[in-house]
Amino acid sequence: MPESQNPKMEHFVAPFEETPVAAVDAVKVEAKKSNLWLDAWRDMRGRPMFWISAVIIFVVLLVAIFPQLFTSVDPRAADLDLSKNGPSEGHLLGFNAQGQDIYSRIIHGTSTSVSVGLLVIVITFILGAIAGALAGYFGGWVDTVLSRLGDIFFSIPYILAAVIVMSVFQEYRNPLTIAFAIGGFSWPVSARILRSEILRVKNADYVMASTALGLSKFKTLLKHVLPNSIAPLIVVTTLSLSSAIVAEAVLSFLGVGLPPADFISWGNDISAAQRDLRNDPQILLYPSLALATTVLGFVMLGEVVRDALDPKARAQR
């Protein structure tokens, strides 16, 4: 081909000094690491509701673990001469009908109510995680059996079931028994939520890659599927802690909870104070306020955790 028919095209090449190749290809090592949990923490710490709930829960846990730091009065000491007396020096909230210090009983009752609530959510979390993980990941007859079992427990109101269990085991009424009575019938909600999340996650590419590399199904479930599905279960568990504390108070109020002679709890004090509601409402008001404040703290924390672990909720704010 003649040279005139194939003219050479001139290409412009920028000077090397004006082409910051190194800057273009450089990796931004100073960028912050990001994952679901770090993003959730950054979101929570910027919300006032998180710090309010954290302060409430910290104070409640401190009182539950170290009640002697807040009062030196014996909560069981009774003096009928002081029955229903108002506040006095050393007795901030006055006395109940038996002449016992109300403030001291609230402080010492915190450990009972909180310990029952924590035991309940541990039982609920373990049972719900096992049932939901196995049913969602393995499917088939495992899913069928566990789902139908969960439906049976789900159809029974856990408060009613706990009343029956505590009535049958009257001689063994203690925090562990009441925790099993409540948590043993409230786990299906956690199992259902985790099962639905695992059904979504188990078809992800990294799960298929783990299986292709020869990792067993059980190890894949533990190492890859469960860690990426556990967030909704944590939210539900946080929210259910307040329900567990209320459930213990309700059972004690109904007279089938912890025995008043052996355990000091807010539910027992509320139950004993109901007959004095008309003439001395403060006897019932103070333990009710302690219960409501504790429940409010855990509910607020649960709401914050739920929003923080939901990327869509974070994006809308």
C-alpha positions in Angstrom: 0.0 0.0 0.0 1.4 3.4 -0.9 2.7 5.5 2.0 0.2 8.3 1.1 -2.7 6.1 1.6 -1.6 5.1 5.2 -0.6 8.3 6.9 1.0 8.0 10.3 -1.2 9.3 13.1 0.6 11.5 15.6 -0.3 10.6 19.3 0.1 13.1 22.0 1.9 11.9 25.1 1.7 14.0 28.2 5.0 14.6 30.0 5.7 12.2 32.8 5.8 15.0 35.4 2.2 15.9 34.6 0.9 12.3 34.9 0.7 11.3 38.5 0.5 7.6 37.8 1.6 6.7 41.3 -1.2 8.8 42.8 -3.8 7.2 40.5 -2.7 3.7 41.3 -2.0 4.2 45.0 -4.0 2.3 47.5 -5.7 4.4 50.2 -4.3 2.7 53.2 -5.5 5.5 55.5 -9.2 4.7 54.7 -11.2 3.4 57.7 -12.0 -0.2 57.9 -15.7 -0.9 57.5 -18.0 -3.8 58.2 -21.5 -4.3 59.6 -20.4 -4.2 63.2 -18.1 -1.2 62.9 -20.7 0.7 60.9 -23.3 -0.1 63.6 -21.0 1.1 66.4 -20.2 4.4 64.6 -23.9 4.9 64.1 -24.9 4.1 67.7 -22.3 6.2 69.4 -23.6 9.3 67.5 -27.1 8.9 68.8 -28.2 10.4 72.2 -30.7 7.6 72.8 -27.8 5.1 72.9 -25.9 7.0 75.6 -29.1 7.5 77.7 -29.9 3.8 77.5 -26.3 2.8 78.2 -26.2 5.0 81.4 -29.5 3.4 82.6 -28.3 -0.1 81.9 -24.9 0.6 83.5 -26.5 1.9 86.7 -28.9 -1.0 86.8 -26.1 -3.6 86.3 -24.0 -1.8 88.9 -26.8 -1.9 91.4 -27.5 -5.6 90.7 -23.9 -6.6 91.1 -22.9 -4.4 94.0 -26.1 -3.5 96.0 -24.0 -2.9 99.1 -22.5 0.2 97.5 -25.9 1.9 97.5 -27.4 0.8 100.8 -26.4 -0.7 104.1 -29.9 -1.3 105.4 -31.1 -4.9 105.7 -34.0 -5.2 103.3 -35.5 -8.0 105.4 -35.4 -6.1 108.7 -39.0 -5.3 109.7 -40.3 -3.0 112.4 -44.1 -2.7 112.6 -43.8 0.6 114.5 -42.5 2.1 111.2 -45.2 0.6 109.0 -46.1 2.8 106.1 -44.0 5.7 107.5 -42.8 8.3 105.1 -39.1 9.2 104.2 -36.8 9.8 107.1 -33.1 10.2 107.7 -31.4 7.1 106.3 -34.6 5.9 104.7 -35.0 7.7 101.5 -38.3 6.3 100.3 -40.0 5.4 103.6 -41.3 2.0 104.7 -43.8 -0.6 103.5 -46.6 -2.2 105.4 -44.2 -4.6 107.2 -42.0 -1.7 108.2 -39.2 -2.7 105.8 -37.1 -0.1 104.0 -38.5 0.4 100.5 -35.3 1.8 99.0 -33.2 -1.1 100.3 -35.7 -3.6 98.9 -35.6 -2.0 95.5 -31.8 -2.0 95.5 -31.6 -5.7 96.5 -34.5 -6.7 94.2 -32.6 -5.4 91.2 -30.2 -8.4 91.2 -33.1 -10.9 91.2 -35.0 -9.3 88.4 -31.9 -8.7 86.2 -30.5 -12.2 86.8 -33.8 -13.8 85.7 -33.9 -11.6 82.6 -30.4 -12.5 81.6 -30.9 -16.2 82.2 -34.1 -16.1 80.0 -32.4 -14.4 77.1 -29.4 -16.8 77.3 -31.8 -19.8 77.1 -33.9 -18.1 74.4 -30.8 -17.2 72.4 -29.3 -20.7 72.6 -32.5 -22.6 71.8 -33.5 -20.2 69.0 -30.0 -20.2 67.4 -29.8 -24.0 67.4 -33.3 -24.6 66.0 -33.2 -21.7 63.5 -29.7 -22.4 62.2 -30.3 -26.2 61.7 -33.8 -25.7 60.1 -32.7 -22.9 57.8 -29.4 -24.3 56.6 -30.1 -28.1 56.3 -33.8 -27.8 55.2 -35.7 -31.0 54.3 -37.0 -33.1 57.2 -34.8 -31.2 59.7 -36.6 -28.0 58.8 -40.0 -29.7 58.8 -39.5 -31.3 62.3 -38.0 -28.1 63.9 -40.6 -25.8 62.3 -43.5 -27.9 63.5 -42.0 -28.1 66.9 -41.6 -24.4 67.0 -45.2 -23.9 65.9 -46.4 -26.0 68.8 -44.4 -23.9 71.3 -45.4 -20.7 69.5 -49.1 -21.5 69.9 -48.8 -21.6 73.7 -48.6 -18.1 75.4 -45.3 -18.3 77.3 -46.8 -16.5 80.4 -49.5 -19.1 80.6 -47.0 -21.9 80.2 -44.7 -20.4 82.8 -47.6 -20.2 85.3 -48.3 -23.9 84.8 -44.7 -24.9 85.0 -44.1 -22.8 88.2 -47.3 -24.2 89.7 -46.1 -27.8 89.1 -42.6 -27.1 90.4 -43.6 -25.2 93.5 -40.9 -26.8 95.6 -38.2 -25.7 93.1 -39.0 -22.1 92.5 -35.7 -20.2 92.0 -34.3 -17.9 89.3 -33.1 -20.8 87.1 -36.5 -22.6 87.2 -38.4 -19.5 86.3 -35.9 -18.7 83.6 -36.5 -22.1 82.0 -40.2 -21.7 82.4 -40.2 -18.4 80.4 -37.3 -19.1 78.0 -38.4 -22.6 77.3 -41.6 -21.4 75.6 -40.4 -18.1 74.0 -37.6 -19.3 71.8 -39.7 -20.0 68.6 -39.7 -16.2 67.7 -35.9 -16.2 67.7 -35.7 -19.4 65.7 -38.1 -18.1 63.0 -36.2 -14.9 62.6 -32.8 -16.7 62.3 -34.2 -19.3 60.0 -35.5 -16.7 57.5 -32.1 -14.9 57.6 -30.2 -18.1 57.0 -32.4 -19.0 54.0 -31.3 -15.7 52.5 -27.6 -16.0 53.3 -26.9 -19.6 52.5 -27.1 -19.1 48.7 -24.5 -16.4 48.7 -21.4 -16.8 46.6 -19.0 -17.1 49.6 -21.0 -20.0 51.0 -20.9 -21.8 47.6 -17.1 -21.1 47.5 -16.6 -22.6 50.9 -18.5 -25.7 49.9 -16.5 -26.0 46.7 -13.2 -25.8 48.7 -14.3 -28.9 50.6 -15.4 -27.4 53.9 -18.1 -29.5 55.5 -21.7 -28.2 55.8 -21.5 -27.9 59.5 -18.2 -25.9 59.4 -19.6 -23.7 56.7 -22.6 -23.0 58.8 -20.5 -22.1 61.8 -17.8 -20.1 60.0 -19.7 -18.3 57.2 -23.5 -18.6 57.4 -24.2 -18.0 61.1 -21.9 -15.0 61.6 -23.5 -13.3 58.6 -27.0 -14.1 59.8 -26.8 -13.4 63.6 -27.5 -9.7 63.6 -31.4 -9.9 63.6 -31.2 -12.5 66.4 -29.1 -10.1 68.5 -31.6 -7.4 68.0 -34.5 -9.6 69.0 -32.6 -10.9 72.0 -31.9 -7.3 73.2 -35.5 -6.4 72.9 -36.7 -9.5 74.6 -34.6 -8.8 77.7 -37.1 -6.2 78.8 -40.0 -8.7 78.2 -38.2 -11.3 80.3 -37.9 -8.9 83.3 -41.5 -8.0 83.0 -42.5 -11.7 82.8 -40.7 -12.4 86.0 -42.5 -9.5 87.7 -45.8 -10.7 86.4 -45.3 -14.3 87.7 -44.2 -13.0 91.1 -47.2 -10.6 91.1 -49.5 -13.6 90.4 -48.0 -15.5 93.3 -46.3 -18.3 91.2 -43.0 -16.6 90.8 -40.1 -16.5 93.3 -41.1 -17.1 96.9 -41.1 -13.9 98.9 -39.6 -15.6 101.9 -36.5 -16.5 99.9 -36.1 -13.9 97.2 -36.5 -10.1 97.1 -38.0 -9.0 93.8 -39.9 -6.1 92.4 -42.8 -8.3 91.4 -43.2 -9.6 95.0 -43.1 -6.0 96.3 -45.6 -4.8 93.8 -47.9 -7.7 94.6 -47.7 -7.1 98.3 -48.3 -3.3 97.9 -51.5 -3.6 95.8 -53.8 -3.7 98.8 -52.4 -0.4 100.0 -52.8 1.4 96.6 -55.7 3.6 97.8 -54.2 4.9 101.0 -50.4 4.6 100.4 -49.7 4.5 96.7 -46.1 5.2 97.1 -45.4 1.7 98.4 -46.4 0.4 95.0 -45.2 3.3 93.0 -41.4 3.1 93.8 -40.8 -0.6 92.8 -43.0 0.0 89.7 -40.9 3.0 88.7 -37.7 0.9 89.1 -39.2 -1.8 86.9 -40.4 0.7 84.3 -37.1 2.5 84.2 -35.1 -0.7 83.7 -37.5 -1.9 81.0 -37.3 1.5 79.3 -33.5 1.3 79.2 -33.4 -2.1 77.5 -36.1 -1.2 75.1 -34.3 2.0 74.0 -31.0 0.0 73.6 -32.9 -2.6 71.5 -34.3 0.1 69.3 -30.9 1.7 68.7 -29.3 -1.7 68.0 -32.0 -2.6 65.5 -31.6 0.7 63.6 -27.8 0.5 63.7 -27.7 -3.0 62.3 -30.1 -2.2 59.5 -28.2 -0.4 56.6 -31.5 0.8 55.1 -32.5 2.5 58.3 -29.1 4.1 58.6 -29.4 5.4 55.0 -32.8 7.0 55.7 -31.6 9.1 58.6 
